Amino acid sequence: MSAPSIQALRKEEVRVSTPSVLALATGNPARQMPQSELLEMLMPFISRPRYARAIFKASGIESRAFVAEPSFYTDIFNVDKVPGTQARNEYYMAEAMPLGEATIQRCLDLAGVGPEVVDDFFVVSCTGFDIPGLDLRLAGKMGMRSDLRRTAVLNMGCYGASPALWRAREAVTASPDRVALVLALELSSLHFQLEDSLDNMVSMALFADGAAAALIGNVEEGPLKPKGRPHILDASTYCDYTTFEHMAFHVTDHGFEMRLSSYVPEVLAANVDGFVDQLLGRNGLGRDDVRFWGIHPGGRKILDHLETRLGLGEHDLDYSRTVLREHGNMSSPTIMFVIDEIERSGKPGPGDIAIMMTFGPGLTMEGFLLQW
């Protein structure tokens, strides 16, 4: 009789003692804007319409959610009305609070618990800030305990949710009876800029607003006993310190200026093979053992390049492409939307393995393994 495959062994030995994503919820502002409608609204302010139409058409996005009224974006392109950094940040704080609260509440409701169960609270964001920040404000408003441990994960961009989820895993690994809550929330669209350079047009064509919350804990030793939830097995990071200029988010007098070089897909693709194989290999896995591929949909070109480089099948990135098409690039919460899409549409079964990958300034690659 032939020896069982690695995947067969994994199905027989799901790591139930490993911290899990006990519940996950996503949220978007109510205002949805079709990609074509946004482009037409911006066209009077763009000096290179042919390039803009090509970039928007190639984005792979059909609609995005924005917190602000359309007039806010047209004002950005009126030299006499350009909102400053303070105005944009005040808008961020006013809109982030209700969006964060609603998303957290949905997550808690899915788990059937109240806010008092949360021991560790991680808040991820790079599109706005204040002191006291969202962590304190949301904890107080929602009635979390006064001995809550809080961590703000700031200035990491699109990959920020990955280290936050791993730090939450470390917290509940160190104290198995604790429960951690991760909130990733970005209002990227508040920082659209007057400049219509190619890099800036790419940013305007991609970024959107959204939030996601996840409860992390131990099924066997914690207070919650959900079934069929994904365990967080392992994580890995790679930083290329020579590529800072390719992806950046700089503070200016008129909000944050996003820079997204057209070379990003090539740079990521050049390093992704070794990164993926190392993460899988140290867990006794190969690419054939991965049922679900959840890659951050930073843009259609990124997904196309990584699909080719990794030798993935035609439908392996369907979950990422669906999130990109329906929501755009929401920065840090986007990968949690992909996890949610995998669970809703992929119907993972016991033992199934997923590799999740995020990218951001650095250039930084973050990967983590999930097992149901």
LUMLUMTI-9726 format. One record per residue (C-alpha): residue in three letters; y, x, z. Coordinates in steps of 0.5 Angstrom, whole numbers, padded with zeros to 4 digits, always signed. Example, Ala and Ser with C-alpha at 12.3 -4.5 7.8 and 13.67 -1.06 7.14 Angstrom:
ALA-0009+0025+0016/SER-0002+0027+0014/
***
This chain:
MET+0000+0000+0000/SER+0007+0003-0002/ALA+0012+0004+0004/PRO+0017-0001+0005/SER+0024+0000+0002/ILE+0030+0002+0006/GLN+0033-0005+0005/ALA+0026-0008+0007/LEU+0027-0004+0014/ARG+0034-0006+0015/LYS+0032-0013+0014/GLU+0026-0012+0019/GLU+0031-0009+0024/VAL+0038-0012+0024/ARG+0042-0008+0029/VAL+0044-0014+0034/SER+0046-0009+0039/THR+0052-0007+0035/PRO+0059-0010+0035/SER+0060-0016+0031/VAL+0065-0020+0027/LEU+0064-0026+0031/ALA+0070-0030+0028/LEU+0074-0029+0022/ALA+0080-0034+0019/THR+0085-0033+0014/GLY+0092-0036+0013/ASN+0098-0036+0008/PRO+0105-0039+0008/ALA+0105-0046+0005/ARG+0109-0044-0001/GLN+0105-0042-0007/MET+0108-0039-0014/PRO+0104-0039-0020/GLN+0105-0032-0023/SER+0108-0034-0030/GLU+0113-0038-0026/LEU+0115-0032-0022/LEU+0116-0028-0028/GLU+0120-0033-0032/MET+0125-0033-0025/LEU+0126-0026-0025/MET+0127-0025-0033/PRO+0134-0026-0033/PHE+0135-0020-0028/ILE+0130-0015-0032/SER+0133-0010-0037/ARG+0126-0009-0040/PRO+0123-0015-0041/ARG+0117-0013-0045/TYR+0114-0008-0040/ALA+0115-0014-0035/ARG+0111-0019-0039/ALA+0106-0014-0040/ILE+0105-0012-0033/PHE+0105-0019-0030/LYS+0100-0021-0035/ALA+0095-0015-0034/SER+0096-0016-0026/GLY+0089-0021-0026/ILE+0094-0025-0021/GLU+0095-0033-0022/SER+0099-0035-0016/ARG+0101-0032-0010/ALA+0104-0034-0003/PHE+0111-0033-0001/VAL+0115-0034+0006/ALA+0122-0035+0002/GLU+0125-0040-0002/PRO+0126-0038-0009/SER+0133-0037-0008/PHE+0132-0031-0004/TYR+0129-0027-0009/THR+0134-0029-0014/ASP+0139-0026-0009/ILE+0136-0020-0009/PHE+0138-0019-0016/ASN+0145-0021-0015/VAL+0149-0014-0013/ASP+0154-0018-0009/LYS+0148-0022-0005/VAL+0143-0017-0004/PRO+0140-0018+0003/GLY+0140-0012+0008/THR+0134-0009+0012/GLN+0137-0013+0018/ALA+0137-0019+0014/ARG+0130-0018+0011/ASN+0127-0016+0018/GLU+0130-0022+0022/TYR+0127-0026+0016/TYR+0120-0023+0017/MET+0120-0024+0025/ALA+0122-0031+0024/GLU+0116-0033+0019/ALA+0111-0028+0022/MET+0111-0031+0029/PRO+0108-0038+0026/LEU+0104-0035+0021/GLY+0101-0031+0026/GLU+0100-0036+0031/ALA+0097-0041+0026/THR+0092-0036+0024/ILE+0090-0033+0031/GLN+0089-0041+0033/ARG+0084-0042+0027/CYS+0080-0036+0029/LEU+0079-0038+0036/ASP+0078-0045+0034/LEU+0072-0042+0029/ALA+0069-0039+0035/GLY+0070-0045+0040/VAL+0074-0041+0045/GLY+0081-0040+0048/PRO+0086-0034+0048/GLU+0084-0033+0055/VAL+0078-0030+0052/VAL+0081-0024+0049/ASP+0081-0017+0052/ASP+0084-0013+0047/PHE+0089-0015+0042/PHE+0090-0011+0035/VAL+0096-0012+0031/VAL+0097-0009+0024/SER+0103-0009+0020/CYS+0108-0005+0016/THR+0113-0010+0013/GLY+0117-0011+0019/PHE+0118-0009+0026/ASP+0122-0011+0033/ILE+0121-0009+0040/PRO+0118-0013+0043/GLY+0114-0014+0037/LEU+0109-0019+0035/ASP+0103-0016+0040/LEU+0107-0018+0046/ARG+0111-0024+0043/LEU+0104-0027+0040/ALA+0100-0026+0047/GLY+0106-0029+0051/LYS+0107-0035+0046/MET+0099-0036+0046/GLY+0098-0036+0053/MET+0093-0029+0053/ARG+0092-0026+0060/SER+0097-0021+0063/ASP+0092-0016+0063/LEU+0091-0016+0056/ARG+0090-0009+0053/ARG+0095-0009+0046/THR+0095-0004+0040/ALA+0100-0004+0035/VAL+0097-0001+0028/LEU+0104+0000+0024/ASN+0106+0004+0018/MET+0099+0005+0015/GLY+0100+0000+0009/CYS+0094-0003+0005/TYR+0088+0000+0009/GLY+0091-0002+0016/ALA+0086-0007+0018/SER+0080-0002+0017/PRO+0082+0003+0023/ALA+0084-0003+0027/LEU+0077-0006+0026/TRP+0074+0000+0028/ARG+0078+0001+0034/ALA+0077-0006+0036/ARG+0069-0004+0035/GLU+0070+0002+0039/ALA+0073-0002+0045/VAL+0068-0007+0045/THR+0063-0001+0045/ALA+0066+0002+0051/SER+0066-0004+0055/PRO+0060-0009+0052/ASP+0063-0015+0055/ARG+0070-0015+0052/VAL+0072-0019+0046/ALA+0078-0016+0042/LEU+0082-0019+0037/VAL+0085-0016+0031/LEU+0091-0019+0027/ALA+0093-0016+0020/LEU+0100-0020+0018/GLU+0104-0018+0012/LEU+0110-0021+0009/SER+0111-0016+0003/SER+0115-0020-0002/LEU+0121-0020+0003/HIS+0122-0013+0000/PHE+0123-0014-0007/GLN+0128-0009-0010/LEU+0134-0010-0015/GLU+0131-0003-0019/ASP+0127-0005-0025/SER+0123+0002-0026/LEU+0116+0001-0028/ASP+0113+0003-0021/ASN+0118-0003-0018/MET+0116-0008-0023/VAL+0108-0006-0021/SER+0110-0008-0014/MET+0113-0014-0016/ALA+0107-0016-0020/LEU+0102-0015-0015/PHE+0105-0016-0007/ALA+0104-0022-0003/ASP+0104-0025+0004/GLY+0098-0027+0008/ALA+0095-0026+0015/ALA+0088-0025+0017/ALA+0085-0025+0024/ALA+0078-0023+0027/LEU+0074-0023+0034/ILE+0070-0017+0035/GLY+0065-0017+0040/ASN+0058-0016+0042/VAL+0053-0022+0041/GLU+0048-0020+0046/GLU+0053-0018+0052/GLY+0059-0022+0051/PRO+0061-0029+0052/LEU+0060-0031+0045/LYS+0053-0032+0042/PRO+0054-0034+0034/LYS+0049-0033+0030/GLY+0049-0030+0023/ARG+0055-0026+0024/PRO+0056-0019+0021/HIS+0055-0013+0025/ILE+0060-0007+0024/LEU+0055-0001+0023/ASP+0060+0005+0021/ALA+0066+0007+0018/SER+0069+0013+0015/THR+0076+0016+0013/TYR+0078+0021+0007/CYS+0086+0023+0006/ASP+0089+0027+0000/TYR+0095+0030+0003/THR+0097+0033-0004/THR+0099+0026-0006/PHE+0104+0023-0002/GLU+0109+0021-0008/HIS+0104+0017-0011/MET+0104+0011-0006/ALA+0110+0010-0001/PHE+0114+0005+0003/HIS+0121+0008+0004/VAL+0126+0005+0009/THR+0133+0003+0005/ASP+0139+0000+0007/HIS+0136-0006+0003/GLY+0129-0007+0006/PHE+0123-0003+0004/GLU+0122+0001-0002/MET+0115+0000-0005/ARG+0113+0006-0009/LEU+0106+0005-0013/SER+0105+0010-0018/SER+0101+0009-0025/TYR+0096+0015-0023/VAL+0093+0011-0017/PRO+0087+0008-0020/GLU+0085+0015-0023/VAL+0086+0019-0016/LEU+0082+0014-0013/ALA+0077+0014-0018/ALA+0076+0022-0018/ASN+0074+0022-0010/VAL+0071+0015-0009/ASP+0063+0018-0011/GLY+0063+0023-0006/PHE+0066+0018-0001/VAL+0062+0012-0002/ASP+0055+0017-0002/GLN+0057+0020+0004/LEU+0058+0014+0008/LEU+0052+0011+0006/GLY+0047+0017+0006/ARG+0049+0018+0014/ASN+0046+0011+0015/GLY+0040+0012+0011/LEU+0042+0008+0005/GLY+0044+0009-0002/ARG+0048+0005-0007/ASP+0042+0000-0009/ASP+0041-0002-0002/VAL+0048-0005-0002/ARG+0048-0012-0004/PHE+0056-0014-0003/TRP+0061-0009-0005/GLY+0068-0011-0002/ILE+0074-0007-0005/HIS+0081-0008-0003/PRO+0084-0011-0010/GLY+0090-0007-0010/GLY+0091-0009-0017/ARG+0086-0010-0023/LYS+0087-0003-0026/ILE+0084+0000-0019/LEU+0078-0005-0019/ASP+0076-0003-0026/HIS+0077+0004-0025/LEU+0072+0004-0019/GLU+0067-0001-0022/THR+0066+0004-0028/ARG+0066+0010-0023/LEU+0061+0007-0018/GLY+0057+0004-0024/LEU+0057-0003-0021/GLY+0054-0009-0024/GLU+0059-0014-0028/HIS+0059-0019-0022/ASP+0059-0014-0016/LEU+0067-0014-0015/ASP+0067-0022-0016/TYR+0069-0023-0009/SER+0075-0018-0010/ARG+0077-0020-0016/THR+0077-0028-0014/VAL+0082-0026-0008/LEU+0087-0022-0013/ARG+0087-0028-0017/GLU+0088-0033-0012/HIS+0093-0029-0007/GLY+0095-0022-0010/ASN+0095-0016-0006/MET+0097-0018+0001/SER+0097-0011+0004/SER+0093-0010+0010/PRO+0090-0017+0011/THR+0087-0017+0004/ILE+0080-0014+0006/MET+0079-0019+0011/PHE+0080-0024+0006/VAL+0075-0021+0002/ILE+0070-0021+0007/ASP+0071-0028+0008/GLU+0070-0029+0001/ILE+0064-0026+0001/GLU+0061-0030+0007/ARG+0064-0037+0004/SER+0061-0035-0004/GLY+0056-0030-0003/LYS+0052-0033+0003/PRO+0049-0027+0006/GLY+0043-0027+0009/PRO+0040-0023+0015/GLY+0040-0015+0014/ASP+0044-0016+0008/ILE+0049-0010+0007/ALA+0056-0009+0005/ILE+0061-0004+0004/MET+0068-0005+0005/MET+0073+0000+0002/THR+0081+0000+0003/PHE+0086+0005+0000/GLY+0093+0006+0002/PRO+0099+0012+0003/GLY+0096+0019+0003/LEU+0092+0017-0001/THR+0088+0015+0004/MET+0081+0012+0003/GLU+0078+0008+0009/GLY+0071+0005+0008/PHE+0066+0001+0013/LEU+0059-0002+0013/LEU+0057-0009+0015/GLN+0050-0012+0016/TRP+0049-0019+0017/
***
